[in-house]
Amino acid sequence: MAEHTVPLVVRAAAQSDVDTLTGILRGAGLQVESTWVTAIETLQETLSRIKPELLIDFADSGHDGTTVATLRDQVAPWLPIVAAAASLDEPAIAAAMRSGARDAVSLGAPDRLAAVVRRELRGARLEQALQSTVLSARAAHDPLLALLDRPADAIIHVQEGIVVDANPAWLAMFGPDNAVVGQPVMDLFDEASRPALKGALSACLQGRWSGHGLRAGALSPDGSVLSAEITLELGEHEGQPCVRLLLPGKRRDEHKLLEDLEQVVHRDQTTGFLHRRDLLAAIKERLAVASPGGVRWLALLKLDRFAAAERLVGAMASEELLAGFATQLKDTLHTNEVAGRFGGVRFLVLLERGNARDVHAWAAQVVQECARRTMHIGEHALTLTCTVGLACVSSESHDLDGMIVAAADACARGVQHGGNQTIAAGAAPVTPYEQAWVKQIKSALLENRFRLATQPVASLRGGDAHMFDVLLRMVDSRGKEVLPGEFLPAAERNDLLKNIDRWVVGASLSFAAQRRPGCLFVRLSQDTVRDASFVTWLEGHLRSARADPRSVCFQIPEAVAVANPQAHALAGKLRQWGFRFALEGFGSPTNAFKLIESLPLDYLKIDGTLVQSLSRNKELQLHVRALTEEAAKRGIQTIAERVEDANTMAVLWQLGVEYIQGYFVNAPEDVVLQASDTRPR
């Protein structure tokens, strides 16, 4: 086995044991050279000097194997120990191995002795070779890793809207002939990205951009658009403040490799969406988790008259049409929403939005943007349309198939009526019995099983205003939390909203008295606006709650203010007592300016359905800017509802909106408050 002399250290009391051992091993073909150690005190020095490949220990009454193993560990922890004796039994072998030996051998069993020594020598050599290989690989890996991870970000520096510097990575990406330095930075990005980029640049220069990623389309010299997420940092160029824009270089790492593998296995290569089987599994998994708030809907989308386009440009080229639509669709989705290719030219999406109006606004936006987009395939310029079928997802239903069928049927009806439209299923696939909800609501009121949740309202002008939007939760008899979208429709149809409103107002006043927020936004329903006794009830409750009225802002929807003249008197009375007043869901083109003029207001909450499409819609941006400017003239502060991404936040900054709320700011948090004194009376 061995081609060189194998150094051994043998600890033994008698030289005869060493000679016998050496003779057995040499007789078996092992070229060994044994160094005899008698005193355990000299063992460490001998191991350091000889550097043996194996230590053989003959047990004696003076020292056990544990002592030998401890001394070995201090010098050469990798060195195997084999215990030896004139004769051994199984208990003795087990005891030796418990003391740290790899095995135990007997001089009376020479064949086994030689086999064990061969095995341990081979194992030790393999282990040393492996360690050497690992060290060599690590030595080579570290410089390679440093090379792969070397910053390759494409970077430009911007001062007063002009590019003043560009690094080699940017020039390599966009071409040295593309004279970047001296250009307006807006000219380097597509038109759709410019409003958000302008707002982000302004916020960053004022130190109010906290590293959020900004989706943008960078223009290549050939006119193509590179979609990427850029980051903005406050920097300095030649002693002057600037904004540094970074287009991250690609990093090769295990996470990216796993993502690429997942993309190949589970996703359609044309669209990047999940395959049908994986899509259904992902939707089912998502529905098994309680919704964090708002509503869930299924949307089934179908491209209209795609077969005609396919005949015109060919089957291969028509894949570009699908890819373009998929890219457009992805831009409209939130990160927590599940989407996939349902088959052919159909796509299925599980939406999670604030309310049903948001869902319908999303669908209308998808239909409109699809019809506006022109794609150039060879010599052909094509415009596609799509149809969207919607179905509400009930938390009580586990029939995913039924919900998909409802969305598909709605989509089919839309196609039959000419396409290019949105149609919703007539009702949720499964709805709870009305009287069951009424019973639950009344029981929750009597047993005080409602809870408050708060969602922060963040300032775009810096600082923490300590403002919160009040949300409602109900806890059913099993302790399960129920979102308002489930029970409020039944409450509205059965004259229970006034009672729920009084619970919310009472709990909010208690919260305001205990926590002293800067402002707490509390919703009032249409039923409460029409309730003449509410003002009297509130006056009495305010005295007992001892809350500062300035810390509470009552809010009603714009539509309620338009439909109910009582809203004007209520707003005036509340402000007279020191409360603040706001309109939510604000922004209707027909009512907005008239309401600003006639209602006494402190805040306007811009409708989330407008905000969702804001970063990509110039007309909406102009409308929101006009509303914001008109409100500012009258000393009314503006808040954008349901802000979900950095691009929208950046556009709102540019438009002069002062506050934002939504999941991009923070998810709702439960209020730990037992408001037993807030039961309606």
C-alpha positions in Angstrom: 0.0 0.0 0.0 2.7 2.4 1.0 5.3 3.7 -1.4 7.2 5.5 1.3 8.1 4.9 4.9 5.2 5.5 7.3 6.2 7.2 10.5 4.4 5.8 13.6 4.5 6.8 17.2 3.8 3.8 19.6 3.2 4.5 23.3 3.9 1.3 25.2 5.5 0.1 28.4 7.4 -2.8 26.9 9.7 -2.7 23.8 8.6 -6.2 22.9 5.1 -4.9 22.2 6.6 -2.3 19.8 8.7 -4.9 18.1 5.8 -7.3 17.7 3.6 -4.6 16.3 6.2 -3.4 13.8 6.9 -7.0 12.6 3.2 -7.6 12.0 2.8 -4.4 9.9 6.0 -5.0 7.9 4.9 -8.6 7.3 1.7 -7.2 5.9 3.6 -5.0 3.4 3.5 -1.7 5.3 6.9 0.1 5.4 6.6 1.5 8.9 9.1 3.1 11.1 8.1 3.1 14.7 9.2 5.6 17.4 8.8 4.2 20.9 7.5 6.4 23.7 7.3 5.2 27.2 6.6 8.3 29.3 3.4 10.1 28.6 5.1 13.3 29.6 7.2 13.2 26.4 4.3 12.3 24.1 3.6 15.9 22.9 7.2 16.6 22.1 7.6 13.4 20.1 4.4 14.1 18.1 5.7 17.6 17.3 9.1 16.3 16.2 8.2 13.1 14.4 4.9 14.3 12.7 3.6 10.7 12.5 0.7 9.5 10.4 -0.7 7.3 13.1 -0.5 7.0 16.9 -0.8 3.5 18.4 -1.4 3.4 22.2 -0.9 0.4 24.4 -3.1 0.9 27.4 -1.5 0.6 30.8 -2.6 1.1 34.4 -0.9 4.6 34.7 -2.9 6.5 32.0 -6.1 5.9 30.2 -6.9 6.6 26.5 -8.6 9.9 27.4 -5.4 11.5 28.6 -3.6 10.4 25.4 -6.4 11.9 23.2 -6.3 15.2 25.1 -2.5 15.5 24.6 -2.9 14.6 20.9 -5.6 17.3 20.4 -3.2 20.0 21.6 -0.6 19.1 18.9 -2.2 17.3 16.0 -6.0 17.0 16.3 -6.3 15.3 12.9 -3.9 12.4 13.9 -5.8 9.1 14.3 -5.3 7.0 17.4 -5.5 3.2 17.4 -5.6 1.5 20.8 -3.6 -1.8 21.1 -3.3 -4.7 23.6 -2.1 -8.3 23.7 -5.8 -9.4 23.6 -9.1 -7.6 23.5 -12.8 -8.2 23.8 -15.8 -6.2 22.6 -16.3 -4.2 25.8 -12.6 -3.2 25.7 -12.8 -2.1 22.1 -15.9 0.0 22.9 -14.1 1.6 26.0 -11.1 2.5 23.8 -13.3 4.2 21.2 -15.2 6.1 23.9 -11.8 7.4 25.1 -10.9 8.9 21.7 -9.4 6.0 19.6 -10.7 5.3 16.1 -10.5 1.6 16.8 -8.7 -1.0 19.0 -6.5 -3.9 17.8 -5.0 -7.0 19.4 -1.5 -8.5 18.8 -3.2 -11.9 18.8 -5.2 -10.9 15.6 -2.5 -9.8 13.2 -4.7 -9.7 10.0 -7.3 -7.4 11.6 -4.5 -5.3 13.1 -2.9 -4.7 9.7 -6.3 -4.0 8.1 -7.3 -1.4 10.7 -3.9 0.3 10.3 -4.3 0.4 6.5 -7.8 1.8 6.9 -6.8 4.6 9.3 -3.7 5.6 7.3 -5.8 5.8 4.2 -8.6 7.8 6.0 -6.0 10.2 7.5 -4.4 10.8 4.1 -7.7 11.4 2.4 -8.7 13.9 5.2 -5.4 15.8 4.9 -5.8 15.9 1.1 -9.3 17.2 1.4 -8.2 19.9 3.8 -5.4 20.9 1.5 -7.9 21.0 -1.4 -10.4 23.1 0.6 -7.6 25.6 1.6 -6.4 25.9 -2.0 -9.9 26.3 -3.3 -10.6 29.0 -0.7 -7.4 30.8 -1.6 -8.5 30.8 -5.2 -12.1 31.5 -4.4 -11.6 34.7 -2.4 -9.9 36.7 -5.2 -12.5 35.3 -7.7 -15.4 36.3 -5.5 -13.9 39.7 -5.1 -13.6 40.0 -8.9 -17.2 38.8 -9.4 -18.5 41.1 -6.7 -16.4 44.1 -7.8 -18.8 47.0 -8.1 -19.9 47.1 -11.7 -22.8 49.5 -11.1 -23.4 52.0 -13.9 -23.3 55.4 -12.2 -24.0 59.0 -13.2 -23.8 62.2 -11.1 -26.5 64.8 -11.6 -26.4 68.5 -10.6 -29.4 70.7 -11.3 -30.9 68.2 -13.7 -27.7 67.9 -15.8 -25.3 64.9 -15.9 -21.9 66.0 -14.8 -20.1 62.7 -14.6 -20.5 59.1 -15.8 -18.4 56.1 -14.8 -17.0 53.5 -17.3 -19.7 51.0 -16.5 -22.4 53.4 -17.6 -20.5 54.3 -20.8 -19.9 50.5 -21.4 -23.6 49.9 -21.0 -24.9 52.8 -23.1 -22.0 53.4 -25.4 -19.1 55.8 -25.3 -20.5 57.6 -28.3 -23.6 58.5 -26.4 -22.4 61.8 -25.0 -23.9 61.5 -21.5 -22.0 64.3 -19.7 -23.8 67.6 -20.2 -27.1 66.1 -21.1 -30.3 66.6 -19.1 -30.8 63.5 -17.1 -34.4 63.2 -18.2 -33.2 62.6 -21.7 -31.6 59.4 -20.6 -34.9 57.8 -19.5 -38.1 57.1 -21.3 -41.0 59.5 -20.9 -43.0 57.3 -18.6 -40.2 57.3 -16.0 -39.6 61.0 -15.9 -42.3 62.2 -13.4 -41.2 59.7 -10.8 -37.5 60.4 -11.5 -38.0 64.1 -11.2 -39.7 63.7 -7.8 -37.1 61.3 -6.5 -34.2 63.7 -7.5 -35.9 66.5 -5.7 -36.5 64.4 -2.6 -33.0 63.0 -2.6 -31.4 66.5 -2.8 -33.4 67.5 0.3 -32.2 64.4 2.1 -35.6 62.7 2.2 -35.1 59.7 -0.1 -34.3 56.7 2.0 -32.7 54.3 -0.5 -36.0 53.2 -2.1 -35.6 51.5 -5.5 -37.1 53.4 -8.4 -38.4 51.5 -11.5 -37.2 53.3 -14.6 -36.6 52.7 -18.3 -33.1 53.8 -19.4 -32.7 54.7 -23.0 -30.0 52.8 -25.0 -28.2 54.5 -27.9 -30.3 52.4 -30.4 -33.5 53.7 -28.8 -34.4 50.5 -27.0 -35.4 50.7 -23.3 -33.7 48.9 -20.5 -36.1 48.4 -17.6 -34.2 48.4 -14.3 -34.5 49.4 -10.7 -32.2 52.3 -10.0 -31.1 53.7 -6.6 -30.5 57.3 -5.8 -27.9 58.6 -3.2 -27.0 62.1 -2.1 -23.4 62.7 -3.1 -20.8 65.3 -4.0 -19.1 66.2 -7.3 -16.2 68.7 -7.4 -17.2 70.0 -4.0 -20.9 70.6 -4.9 -23.9 68.5 -3.9 -25.2 66.1 -6.5 -27.5 63.1 -6.8 -25.8 59.8 -7.7 -27.9 57.4 -9.8 -26.9 53.8 -9.7 -28.0 51.2 -12.2 -26.9 48.0 -10.3 -24.6 45.7 -12.2 -25.5 42.0 -12.3 -24.2 39.9 -9.4 -23.6 36.2 -9.8 -24.5 34.5 -6.7 -26.3 31.3 -5.5 -29.5 33.2 -4.9 -29.5 34.5 -8.5 -28.7 31.0 -9.8 -31.6 29.6 -7.8 -33.9 32.3 -9.2 -32.8 31.5 -12.7 -33.4 27.8 -12.1 -36.9 28.6 -10.7 -37.5 30.7 -13.7 -36.8 27.9 -16.1 -38.7 25.2 -14.2 -41.8 27.0 -13.0 -42.2 30.0 -15.4 -43.3 30.5 -18.9 -40.3 31.5 -21.0 -42.2 34.0 -23.1 -44.0 35.9 -20.4 -42.0 35.2 -17.3 -45.3 34.3 -15.5 -46.0 31.1 -13.6 -47.1 28.0 -15.6 -50.7 27.0 -15.0 -50.0 24.2 -12.5 -47.6 26.3 -10.4 -50.0 29.3 -10.7 -52.9 27.4 -9.2 -50.7 26.0 -6.4 -49.4 29.5 -5.6 -52.9 31.0 -5.5 -54.1 28.2 -3.3 -51.1 28.7 -1.0 -51.8 32.5 -0.9 -55.5 32.1 -0.1 -54.6 29.8 2.8 -53.0 32.8 4.5 -55.3 35.4 6.0 -55.5 38.6 4.0 -53.6 41.5 5.8 -56.5 43.9 4.9 -58.7 45.0 2.0 -60.2 42.6 -0.5 -59.1 39.8 -2.8 -60.4 39.3 -6.3 -59.5 36.9 -9.2 -59.0 38.5 -12.6 -58.9 36.5 -15.8 -57.5 38.4 -18.7 -57.7 37.4 -22.4 -56.2 39.1 -25.4 -58.8 39.9 -28.0 -58.6 38.6 -31.6 -55.1 37.4 -31.1 -55.5 34.7 -33.8 -55.8 37.5 -36.4 -52.6 39.1 -35.2 -50.8 35.7 -35.2 -51.8 35.1 -38.8 -50.5 38.6 -39.8 -47.0 38.4 -38.1 -46.6 34.6 -37.8 -46.5 32.3 -34.8 -42.9 33.0 -33.7 -43.2 36.8 -33.9 -46.6 36.7 -32.1 -44.7 35.6 -29.0 -43.3 39.2 -28.9 -46.9 40.4 -28.5 -47.5 38.1 -25.6 -44.2 39.2 -24.0 -45.0 42.8 -24.4 -48.5 42.4 -22.8 -47.0 40.4 -19.9 -44.4 43.2 -19.2 -47.2 45.8 -19.3 -49.3 43.7 -16.9 -46.5 43.1 -14.5 -46.0 46.9 -14.0 -49.6 47.1 -12.7 -49.3 44.4 -10.0 -48.2 44.7 -6.4 -45.4 42.5 -5.2 -47.7 40.3 -3.1 -50.0 39.5 -5.9 -49.9 36.2 -7.8 -50.1 36.1 -11.6 -49.5 33.4 -14.3 -50.3 32.3 -17.8 -53.5 30.3 -17.6 -53.2 28.9 -21.1 -53.0 30.2 -24.6 -53.5 34.0 -24.4 -55.3 34.0 -21.1 -53.7 35.2 -17.8 -55.0 34.7 -14.2 -54.2 37.1 -11.4 -55.0 37.0 -7.7 -55.4 40.7 -6.7 -55.1 42.1 -3.2 -56.3 45.7 -3.1 -57.9 48.1 -0.6 -61.5 47.8 -1.8 -63.6 46.8 -4.8 -63.2 50.2 -6.4 -59.5 49.7 -6.5 -59.9 46.4 -8.2 -62.2 47.9 -10.9 -59.9 50.8 -11.4 -57.0 48.4 -11.9 -58.9 46.4 -14.5 -59.9 49.6 -16.3 -56.3 50.8 -16.3 -55.1 47.5 -17.8 -57.7 47.6 -20.5 -57.0 51.2 -21.4 -53.2 50.8 -21.4 -53.4 47.7 -23.5 -55.5 49.5 -26.1 -53.1 52.5 -26.1 -49.9 50.5 -26.7 -48.7 50.0 -30.2 -46.1 47.2 -30.9 -43.9 47.1 -33.9 -43.3 43.6 -35.3 -41.2 43.8 -38.4 -43.1 46.0 -40.8 -46.4 45.8 -38.9 -47.6 48.2 -36.2 -50.1 46.3 -34.0 -52.5 47.4 -31.3 -54.1 44.7 -29.1 -57.0 44.9 -26.8 -57.9 42.7 -23.8 -60.9 41.7 -21.8 -60.9 41.3 -18.0 -63.3 39.1 -16.1 -63.4 39.7 -12.3 -64.7 37.6 -9.4 -64.6 38.5 -5.7 -62.9 36.0 -3.4 -64.8 35.2 -0.3 -62.8 34.3 2.8 -65.5 31.7 3.7 -65.0 29.9 0.4 -62.5 27.1 -0.3 -63.8 26.5 -3.8 -61.0 27.9 -6.0 -62.3 26.2 -9.0 -65.7 27.9 -8.6 -64.1 31.3 -8.3 -62.0 30.7 -11.4 -65.1 29.7 -13.3 -66.9 32.8 -12.2 -64.0 35.0 -13.5 -63.7 33.0 -16.7 -67.5 33.3 -17.3 -67.3 37.1 -16.8 -64.4 37.3 -19.2 -66.3 35.2 -21.8 -69.3 37.6 -21.5 -67.0 40.5 -22.2 -65.5 38.8 -25.2 -69.1 38.1 -26.6 -69.9 41.8 -26.2 -66.9 42.8 -28.4 -64.0 42.7 -25.9 -61.9 45.6 -24.8 -63.8 45.9 -21.5 -64.1 44.7 -17.9 -66.9 42.6 -16.6 -67.4 41.5 -13.0 -69.2 38.3 -11.9 -72.7 39.1 -10.6 -71.8 38.0 -7.1 -69.0 36.4 -5.1 -68.9 32.6 -5.7 -69.9 32.0 -2.1 -71.6 34.6 0.2 -72.4 34.1 3.9 -76.0 34.1 4.9 -77.1 37.6 5.6 -78.8 36.8 8.9 -75.7 34.9 10.1 -73.6 38.1 9.6 -76.2 40.2 11.4 -76.1 37.8 14.4 -72.3 37.9 14.5 -72.2 41.7 14.3 -74.7 42.2 17.1 -73.0 39.6 19.2 -69.6 41.4 18.6 -71.1 44.7 19.7 -72.6 43.2 22.9 -69.4 41.3 23.8 -67.0 44.0 22.8 -65.3 41.9 20.1 -64.4 44.7 17.8 -60.8 45.9 17.6 -59.0 49.0 16.2 -56.0 48.9 14.0 -54.0 51.9 12.9 -52.0 52.6 9.8 -49.4 55.4 9.9 -49.7 58.5 7.7 -46.2 59.6 6.7 -45.1 63.0 5.8 -43.3 63.7 2.5 -41.9 66.9 4.0 -39.8 65.2 6.7 -40.4 64.5 10.4 -42.9 62.2 12.1 -46.3 63.9 12.4 -47.5 60.9 14.5 -50.7 60.6 12.4 -52.7 57.4 12.0 -55.6 56.1 10.0 -58.1 54.1 12.1 -59.2 50.7 10.7 -61.7 48.3 12.1 -61.5 44.5 12.8 -64.1 42.2 14.2 -63.2 39.0 16.2 -65.7 36.2 15.6 -66.9 33.7 18.3 -64.0 31.4 17.4 -61.4 34.1 17.9 -60.7 34.6 14.2 -60.2 38.1 12.9 -62.7 39.3 10.3 -61.9 42.1 8.0 -64.5 44.9 7.4 -65.0 44.0 3.8 -66.6 40.8 5.0 -69.2 42.2 7.5 -69.7 45.9 6.7 -71.9 45.2 3.6 -74.3 43.2 5.8 -74.1 45.9 8.5 -75.0 48.6 6.0 -78.0 46.6 4.7 -79.3 46.0 8.2 -79.0 49.4 9.8 -76.0 48.5 12.0 -73.4 50.9 10.7 -74.4 53.6 13.2 -73.8 51.3 16.1 -70.4 50.2 14.7 -69.4 53.9 14.1 -70.2 54.7 17.7 -68.0 51.9 18.9 -65.2 53.1 16.6 -65.5 56.7 17.7 -65.6 55.8 21.4 -62.5 53.5 21.1 -60.7 56.2 19.0 -61.3 58.8 21.7 -60.0 56.5 24.3 -56.9 55.8 22.2 -56.4 59.5 21.6 -56.7 60.2 25.4 -54.2 57.5 26.3 -51.6 57.8 23.4 -52.0 61.4 22.4 -51.4 61.1 18.7 -50.8 64.0 16.4 -53.9 63.2 14.5 -56.2 60.1 14.4 -58.3 59.8 11.2 -61.7 58.2 12.1 -64.3 57.2 9.4 -68.0 58.1 9.6 -70.5 56.2 7.5 -73.3 57.7 5.5 -75.8 56.4 8.1 -74.0 58.4 10.9 -73.9 61.6 8.7 -77.7 61.3 8.4 -78.1 60.5 12.1 -79.2 63.7 13.9 -78.6 62.1 17.4 -74.9 61.5 16.7 -73.8 65.0 17.6 -75.6 64.8 21.0 -74.0 61.4 21.7 -70.6 62.6 20.7 -70.8 65.7 22.9 -71.5 63.6 26.0 -68.9 61.0 25.1 -66.2 63.6 24.5 -66.6 64.9 28.1 -66.1 61.4 29.6 -63.3 60.5 27.3 -61.2 63.6 28.1 -59.5 63.4 24.7 -58.2 66.5 22.9 -60.5 67.1 19.9 -57.6 68.4 17.9 -56.1 65.0 17.9 -59.1 63.5 16.0 -60.0 64.1 12.4 -63.4 62.7 11.3 -63.5 61.7 7.6 -66.3 60.9 5.2 -66.1 59.7 1.5 -66.5 62.4 -1.2 -69.5 60.6 -2.5 -71.3 60.8 0.9 -70.5 64.5 1.1 -72.0 65.1 -2.4 -75.2 63.0 -1.7 -75.9 64.4 1.8 -76.4 68.1 2.5 -76.2 67.2 6.3 -72.5 66.7 5.8 -71.8 70.5 5.6 -73.6 71.1 8.9 -71.9 68.1 10.6 -68.4 69.3 9.4 -69.1 72.8 10.8 -70.2 71.5 14.2 -67.3 69.2 14.6 -64.8 71.9 13.7 -66.5 74.2 16.1 -65.8 71.7 18.9 -62.1 71.5 17.8 -62.2 68.3 15.8 -60.7 68.3 12.4 -62.5 67.2 9.2 -61.5 65.4 6.0 -62.8 64.0 2.8 -61.5 60.6 1.7 -61.7 59.0 -1.7 -61.4 62.5 -3.1 -60.7 63.4 -6.7 -63.9 63.2 -8.8 -63.5 65.5 -11.8 -67.1 66.7 -11.5 -67.3 67.4 -7.7 -63.8 68.0 -6.5 -63.4 71.8 -6.9 -67.0 72.5 -5.8 -66.5 70.6 -2.5 -63.2 72.3 -1.8 -65.0 75.6 -2.0 -68.1 74.7 0.1 -66.9 72.3 2.9 -64.9 73.4 5.9 -61.9 71.0 5.5 -58.5 70.3 7.1 -57.4 67.4 4.9 -58.2 65.9 1.5 -57.4 62.3 1.0 -56.7 61.7 -2.7 -58.6 58.6 -3.9 -56.5 55.4 -4.0 -57.9 54.5 -7.4 -56.2 57.6 -8.8 -53.0 57.0 -6.9 -52.6 53.4 -8.2 -52.3 54.6 -11.8 -50.5 57.9 -11.1 -46.9 57.1 -12.0 -47.8 56.1 -15.6 -50.6 58.5 -16.4 -49.9 62.1 -17.3 -53.6 63.1 -17.3 -54.0 61.9 -13.8 -50.8 63.7 -12.8 -52.2 67.0 -14.1 -55.5 66.4 -12.3 -53.9 65.6 -9.0 -51.6 68.6 -9.3 -54.6 70.9 -9.9 -56.3 69.4 -6.8 -53.2 69.8 -4.7 -52.7 73.4 -5.8 -56.3 74.4 -5.2 -56.2 72.7 -1.7 -53.0 74.6 -0.8 -54.6 77.9 -1.7 -57.2 77.2 1.0 -54.9 75.9 3.6 -56.1 72.3 3.2 -53.4 69.6 3.5 -53.4 66.6 1.1 -52.9 62.9 1.8 -52.5 60.2 -0.9 -54.3 57.0 -0.1 -53.0 53.5 -0.8 -49.5 54.2 -1.9 -47.8 51.0 -2.8 -44.4 51.7 -4.4 -41.5 54.2 -4.5 -42.4 55.4 -8.1 -45.8 56.6 -6.9 -44.3 58.2 -3.9 -41.8 60.1 -6.0 -44.5 61.4 -8.3 -46.6 62.5 -5.4 -43.6 64.4 -4.0 -43.2 66.2 -7.3 -46.9 67.1 -7.4 -46.8 68.7 -4.0 -48.8 66.2 -2.0 -47.9 66.4 1.7 -48.7 63.0 3.2 -49.0 59.4 2.1 -50.5 56.3 3.6 -50.6 52.7 2.4 -48.7 49.4 2.6 -45.5 51.1 1.2 -45.5 53.2 4.4 -46.6 50.5 6.8 -49.1 47.7 7.2 -51.9 48.2 9.8 -51.1 47.4 13.4 -53.5 46.3 16.1 -54.3 48.8 18.9 -53.9 47.2 22.3 -56.8 48.9 23.9 -59.7 47.4 25.8 -62.4 50.0 25.1 -65.2 48.5 27.3 -66.7 51.9 27.8 -67.3 52.4 24.1 -70.3 50.2 23.6 -73.0 52.1 21.8 -75.7 53.6 24.0 
